[in-house]
Amino acid sequence: MQCETCTREQSITLSSGQQCCSYCRKHLVECEARYLLNLPLPKRREQLDARSKTRGTAAVEQLKKVMEEIFHARRSEEHTSELQSRETIS
């Protein structure tokens, strides 16, 4: 299968479930979002502010949206694994 935005083979599944190649902009944004989520909150805010000044608010809003998707996906995975471990113990 080919990537939705280019002619390369799909190799990456994004947090949204979309398929793309590792060269696409969507993958780049998701990698950046994951990096920022792993930073302490004050540093994350500082980085987002710096990106806002260089890229504009629209780009930062898109990045924040992807960060939220990843955050909620992680929370969902944590909740699911916690429930599974409780079932195993019972």
Buried (B, 14 or more C-beta within 10 A) or exposed (E): EEBEBEEEEBEBEBBEEBBBBEEBEBBEBBEBBBEBBEEEEEEBEEBBEEBBEEEEEEEBEEBBEBBEBBEEBEEEEEEEEEEEEEEEEE
